[in-house]
Amino acid sequence: MAIEFPDELIKLERAAWNEIQEGRLTVKTAFAVHEGLVAFTKESGESRFDVEMGLKRIVRHPEAA
């Protein structure tokens, strides 16, 4: 079963990935992603690992998703 991520969480991860690629990831952005992941895992009951890996896969490798 695929995890259905909220658009806001995908948007946050995309912002973080863009900042990482540009060499300018901020604590504010990283913390926002972290908080979004924690909230989503609590709501969904999914494991943090599965959520984080799935989210990164969608953002960093959209052709495989």
For each residue, the residues with C-beta under 8 A, 3 or more apart:
1:
2: 54
3: 44 46 50 51 54
4:
5: 9 10 40 51 54 55 58
6: 9 10 40
7: 10 11
8: 11 12 36
9: 5 6 12 13 33 36 37 40 55
10: 5 6 7 13 14 55 58 59
11: 7 8 14 15
12: 8 9 15 16 29 32 33 36
13: 9 10 16 17 33 55 56 58 59
14: 10 11 17 18 59
15: 11 12 18 19 29 32 33
16: 12 13 19 20 25 29 30 32 33
17: 13 14 20 21 56 59 60
18: 14 15 21 22
19: 15 16 22 24 25 26 29
20: 16 17 23 25
21: 17 18
22: 18 19
23: 20
24: 19
25: 16 19 20 29 30
26: 19 29 30
27: 30 31
28: 31 32
29: 12 15 16 19 25 26 32 33
30: 16 25 26 27 33 34
31: 27 28 34 35
32: 12 15 16 28 29 35 36
33: 9 12 13 15 16 29 30 36 37
34: 30 31 37 38
35: 31 32 38 39
36: 8 9 12 32 33 39 40
37: 9 33 34 40 41 48 51 52 55
38: 34 35 41 42 48
39: 35 36 42 43
40: 5 6 9 36 37 43 44 46 51
41: 37 38 44 45 46 47 48 51
42: 38 39
43: 39 40
44: 3 40 41 51
45: 41
46: 3 40 41 50 51
47: 41 50 51
48: 37 38 41 51 52
49: 52 53
50: 3 46 47 53 54
51: 3 5 37 40 41 44 46 47 48 54 55
52: 37 48 49 55 56
53: 49 50 56 57
54: 2 3 5 50 51 57 58
55: 5 9 10 13 37 51 52 58 59
56: 13 17 52 53 59 60
57: 53 54 60 61 64 65
58: 5 10 13 54 55 61 62 65
59: 10 13 14 17 55 56 62
60: 17 56 57
61: 57 58 64 65
62: 58 59 65
63:
64: 57 61
65: 57 58 61 62
